[in-house]
Each structure stands twice: as C-alpha cells, then as structure tokens.
Amino acid sequence: MNNREISQPIFDRALNVLAQGVSSNFRYWGPKETPIIAKGKGGHVWDADGNKFVDYRLGWGPINIGHGDDRVNNAVSEAIQNGTTFAATTELEVEVAEKIVNMVPSMEMLRFTNTGTEATMHALRVARGYTGKEKFIKFEGQYHGAHDYVLFSTASSPISGMGPRKTPIPAQNGIGIPDKIREYVIMLPFNDFDAVEKVVKETHGEIAAMMIEPCLGNIAGLEPIAGYLAHLRKLCDEYEMVMIFDEVKTGFRLSNGGARETYNVIPDISTYAKSLGNGYPVAAFGGKKDVMSVIGSGKVTHAGTFGANSCSMAAAKAVLDILDETPVLENLTKRGARLKAGLDKVLTEADIPHQMSGHPTMQGFLLTEMPIQDVRGLVHHDAEMYGSIIEHMYKNGVWAEDDAREPWFLCEAHTDEIIDETLNKFEDAVKVVRG
Ligand SMILES: Cc1ncc(COP(=O)(O)O)c(C=O)c1O
C-alpha cells in the first residue's frame, strides 16, 4: 500500500458528502484504498500524498496526448475569455465539425454533446426515428454509457446472469432500471457470425439498430475477428437496420479516422467522446446526412444546454489540430506495439499462459490457457493473479487498472523511456507474484 497520510482524511471527508465517496461507481476501490489524485502532467499522475505514477488508466481513455497538455490548455484559456455558453451556434463549433468531417472517413454531419452516454443515447433515438422501429441489438460485454437502454449485460454484469450463450438474457446492471426496457434490447455474443445472422433473419422487422463497440474497449480491448464487422455491415444493409459504431473509446485513438478507418467498415452513425478532448468533456455523434436529417423540431429531439460550449470546442479544435499536423497516433501505435511485445515476452519467459489483446493504443492481456473472444470467455482468466501483478506495479509507481477488462491506454507523452521503465517494473512484479 502506498502511504495515504493525506489521501485518507480527504477520502473520509468525501464519504460524508459524496455517495460512496466518489462521482462514478467505478472509482470506488474500498474504504481505505480509494485513491485521491492531486495532479497529472504528460504521462504521469500524482496522488494527494505526492506518490508519482506512470499512468496507463489515463482517465479511462480520454488522454491521448498527455495530461495537462499546454497546447490544449492554452487554446482553452484563450477561448473562455470570451465566454463559454450562449444557447447559440459559434464559428468555433462549425470549425470543429468541419475538421471532424474531414478527418473521419464518410462522416457527413454531426451534433455535439458532452458525454459518451449522451452521444449513444441520442444515436439510438436517431436510429429509432429513422427506421420507425424500437428494438436494437446490443452485444454482451459492451458498455455504451449509463443511460437505461444500454445498461444490460455490460462487462460488469455477472456472467452467471446472462443466460445460455445460444439464448442470452439481457442482464440489468444494478437496480433502478425499469424492467420493461429489457424488451427493447436484443442481446447477442460478440464475434459470433451465426448467432447474429440467425436473430436478424428472424426479427429484423422490429430492429432499428445494431449498437457496436468495434473492438471491446471494456474487455481488454479484444478485437473483432477478421470479417466480423463487415458481416454486421452486410446484415444492416440487407435488413435495413442502422449500424451504430460506439467509438467513445476508439475514436481519435486507434487512428485519426477511428475504428472506421482502422477496420475499414463504415457505419451509419458513430459516437465520439473521450479522446476528442484529451480530458476536456466533449462528445459528438454523427454519420450519414440522410440518417442525421431526422433530427429537428417536431422530429427527433436532440438538445443540451452545454452542447458545443466554447471550452469543449476549443479543446477539441486543439486536439484535432495536433492529431492532424503531427503523427501522434502513429507514434502511439508504434510505442504501444513495443509495450505489448515487451509485456508478452515477460509473461512468456515466466511461463504464464496468456493472451495479448487489443489495438496497441488501447491494449491488454488476459491470463488464460483458453482463447478468449468475448465477455463469457473471461471465466478462463486468472483475475486474482492479474490483480496481484498490477498491485505490485502500483506500489512501484506504474498505474494500470487492476481489472483486466479495462485496457492499458497510451498517450503521446509515454516516451520510450517510460515504456522501458514500465517493462522493468512489470518484470519485477511478475517475478514477485510468481514467487
Ligand atoms: C464504449 C463506451 N461508450 C460510452 C461510454 C460512456 O461515456 P461517458 O462515460 O462519457 O458517458 C463509455 C465510457 O467508458 C465507453 O467506454
């Protein structure tokens, strides 16, 4: 355990005024363990006690350039001098939309919101408005945010509640979600070509959309089997369903064009959030003009007081300019590949059965003897050993999520030296855990 002389009293205060002492369920680690962060710069964060960590959590993905990047901060400081929220369109907002349309393949039109949750919620409404149908296909283990329609069979749902693989049951995440909503969700295992084809052929008349995380950003970044996304595209075309890519984790991270570009499949709508702002809260959803044109008065509602506020737009503009003008994501991919190869080597030399997973910019590994391609496969993963390795690294100043479902994220500020330091500390941690 790192020292907590300053962190613990702050967390004790938090417990009095914040439910469970946090502002997201996933941030709670326990009454004596929950971290309190004081600052972040580049690829590092410091807790309130001054303990310094190489950060691979990166706020669960938004940081693609680096914490507290001066270029992004300066752009924001300059913009906010002129006010932030006007209940009206700004030129900056138009510029950011134009930039995204230019960077993302086949992106024609979009709208801005503030969080990934809002983006997927609106994308689903657009799909329903466009098709006049109400049900949608969701894949097990995928997370699309915290609104009621998508909080079923996510990576945090107990696998035991998901029903048989051939006839999955949408398992509610916690209480408070109306039971009736379950009727709108058709749950399927990811990476299973036949399962989705069978269900689509039987029930396409009722299905508005397929909501898809193109790679499993909430299960160690597991990638689609070759041809799987193209298979889904074909089914959506043939049976007139709106294909939604949830690119909240992959957008402006896998490549400038996101999963559309990396996997070469174009959905009808995509959702973006995290890496669009390098830590500032900004999100968007968009795609084909034909589909997005259902938004408007008397048609599909999209609204939000803070949508496209100048703080978020200035951050997004700065991030997009940096990605456009410098090979940030190419470098991340190269360094991430080196990290992945290094972690793989250490695990192989220690004779620990494992599977490397994910795109180099948001990668992971699972400790398993069986190949894993979806959430159900996690029963084969040794979560305890994984947690112990990560705990040792945390004590030694390297911070990755102690749960393998959350990928290791890379940012531009993770230099080759930082990767080397990580690999040395990983080797030490594996040695300790192996005894
Ligand atoms: C793929 C995906 N979609 C949507 C969301 C929700 O985004 P937010 O937390 O900004 O609401 C997340 C959050 O982690 C996510 O990983």
The ligand as an SDF file (V2000), in Angstrom:
LIG
                    3D

 16 16  0  0  0  0  0  0  0  0999 V2000
  -17.5250    2.4830  -25.4050 C   0  0  0  0  0  0  0  0  0  0  0  0
  -18.1160    3.4720  -24.4480 C   0  0  0  0  0  0  0  0  0  0  0  0
  -19.2510    4.1060  -24.7710 N   0  0  0  0  0  0  0  0  0  0  0  0
  -19.8120    5.0270  -23.9630 C   0  0  0  0  0  0  0  0  0  0  0  0
  -19.2240    5.3400  -22.7570 C   0  0  0  0  0  0  0  0  0  0  0  0
  -19.8720    6.3860  -21.8690 C   0  0  0  0  0  0  0  0  0  0  0  0
  -19.1190    7.5410  -21.8950 O   0  0  0  0  0  0  0  0  0  0  0  0
  -19.2470    8.6160  -20.7050 P   0  0  0  0  0  0  0  0  0  0  0  0
  -18.6210    7.9860  -19.5060 O   0  0  0  0  0  0  0  0  0  0  0  0
  -18.5220    9.8160  -21.2330 O   0  0  0  0  0  0  0  0  0  0  0  0
  -20.6920    8.8890  -20.5200 O   0  0  0  0  0  0  0  0  0  0  0  0
  -18.0470    4.7050  -22.3760 C   0  0  0  0  0  0  0  0  0  0  0  0
  -17.3900    5.0300  -21.0970 C   0  0  0  0  0  0  0  0  0  0  0  0
  -16.4270    4.4380  -20.6800 O   0  0  0  0  0  0  0  0  0  0  0  0
  -17.4860    3.7340  -23.2360 C   0  0  0  0  0  0  0  0  0  0  0  0
  -16.3640    3.0680  -22.9130 O   0  0  0  0  0  0  0  0  0  0  0  0
  1  2  1  0
  2  3  1  0
  2 15  2  0
  3  4  2  0
  4  5  1  0
  5  6  1  0
  5 12  2  0
  6  7  1  0
  7  8  1  0
  8  9  2  0
  8 10  1  0
  8 11  1  0
 12 13  1  0
 12 15  1  0
 13 14  2  0
 15 16  1  0
M  END
$$$$
